[in-house]
Amino acid sequence: MLERIASWPEEDREELADIAAAIEARRAGVYVLNEEELTAVKEGLRDVELGNFVSEDEMEKVWARFRSS
């Protein structure tokens, strides 16, 4: 199987690596962020540093939508 994986397209190999990392994290009890997740976390932290927050009223509207679903 490992020999065949080498011939897979890059996108498929990356997907397999993400899945393997999730399994390893579950087994080790440590989660390792992938590049997309790491970028999102960095953007969120940057927003916090800049004081970019959603107002309480805006959040209440979001929660109200989910409660009515």
C-alpha positions in Angstrom: 0.0 0.0 0.0 2.7 2.5 0.9 4.4 1.9 -2.5 1.1 2.8 -4.3 0.6 5.9 -2.2 3.8 7.4 -3.7 2.1 7.4 -7.1 -1.0 9.2 -5.8 -1.6 12.9 -6.7 -0.2 15.4 -4.3 -3.7 16.4 -3.1 -4.5 12.9 -2.1 -1.2 12.4 -0.3 -1.8 15.6 1.7 -5.3 14.4 2.6 -3.8 11.1 3.8 -1.2 12.9 5.8 -3.9 15.0 7.5 -5.9 11.8 8.3 -2.8 10.1 9.7 -1.9 13.2 11.8 -5.4 13.1 13.3 -5.1 9.5 14.2 -1.7 10.1 15.7 -3.0 13.0 17.7 -5.9 10.9 19.0 -3.5 8.2 20.0 -1.0 10.6 21.6 -3.5 13.0 23.1 -1.9 15.9 21.2 -3.5 17.6 18.3 -1.3 19.1 15.6 -2.8 21.9 13.5 -2.6 21.6 9.7 -1.5 24.7 7.7 -5.0 25.9 7.1 -5.9 25.6 10.8 -2.7 27.3 11.8 -3.4 30.2 9.4 -6.9 30.6 10.8 -5.6 30.7 14.4 -3.0 33.3 13.5 -5.7 35.4 11.8 -7.9 35.1 14.9 -5.1 36.2 17.2 -4.3 39.1 14.9 -7.9 40.2 15.1 -7.8 40.0 18.9 -4.7 42.1 19.0 -6.4 44.7 16.7 -9.5 44.7 18.9 -11.7 43.3 16.1 -14.6 41.7 18.0 -18.2 41.0 17.2 -20.7 43.0 19.3 -22.9 41.2 21.9 -26.0 42.1 19.8 -24.5 40.6 16.7 -23.6 37.4 18.6 -27.1 37.2 20.0 -28.5 37.3 16.5 -26.3 34.4 15.5 -27.3 32.3 18.6 -30.9 33.1 18.0 -30.7 31.7 14.5 -29.3 28.4 15.8 -31.8 28.2 18.7 -34.8 28.5 16.2 -33.5 25.8 13.9 
